[in-house]
Amino acid sequence: MKADVRVLVLASSLALMMPFPCGAFEDPLELPARTSALAPKAPLNGVALAGNRLVAVGQRGFILYSDNSGVTWTQSSSVPVSSDLTAVYFFSPQKG
């Protein structure tokens, strides 16, 4: 009976070491963020003031901005990465 358990443990361990058949890895630093109608409702990790504009960042490369003090948010359509963004800072209203 102990031998059966050892074989089961060994087989389980080997199965965990096998690569998953889920396709090729896609680096989120090389994939642009996707636009989504749900982006304004997504969790946000950081927000900064850029002049009179609020700029917020979040998961999957979401960048949103608001020109009316956060009443409405618009997703930026040209974000070059889809990795989680955790903070944002602006040196000037145009450079962040």
Buried (B, 14 or more C-beta within 10 A) or exposed (E): EEEEEEEEEEEEEEEEEEEEEEEEEEEBEEBEBEEEEEBBEBEBBEBBEBEEBBBBBBBBBBBBBBEEEEEEBEBBEEBEBBBBBEEBEBEEEEEB
